[in-house]
Amino acid sequence: MQEKSPPPVGGATTAAVVRVAARVVVLSGGAGAEAVAQGAEEDRAALVALYRTTNGASWVDSSNWTTAAPLGEWFGVQTDVEGRVAILDLHRNGLSATWATCPTSST
C-alpha cells in the first residue's frame, strides 16, 4: 500500500513542509501496560516537539496541545485504544517552520 503525501502546511513563507507520519502500533501477545505507556509518552514527546518546531502558539487551533490532557483530546490528534497516535490531522492549521528549525535537518 502506498502512502499519500499530505498537502503542504503553513503559508507562502514556509521554507519546509513538516511531515509527521503517525503510526498505528499493533501490540500482540506479551506486550505489557508498561510498554504501552512508554509508547504513549514517546508520542506525546514527538507531538510537543512538532508543536514547538512549527510555532504551535500561532496555530489556528492548538486546543489542549502541550497540556496533561490525553493525546486524543489534543486538536487534530486521534488515538487508538492504547492511547497511541493513530491519526494526526493538522491540515490548514497554520503550521510553519524553516528547514533549520526542523528536528531532522542537518545544518
Secondary structure, 3 states (H helix, E strand, C coil): CCCCCCCCCCCCCCCCCCCCCCCCCCCCCCCCHHHHHHHHHHHHHHHHHHHHHCCHHHCCCCCCCCCCCCHHHCCCEEECCCCCEEEECCCCCCCCCCHHHCCCCCC
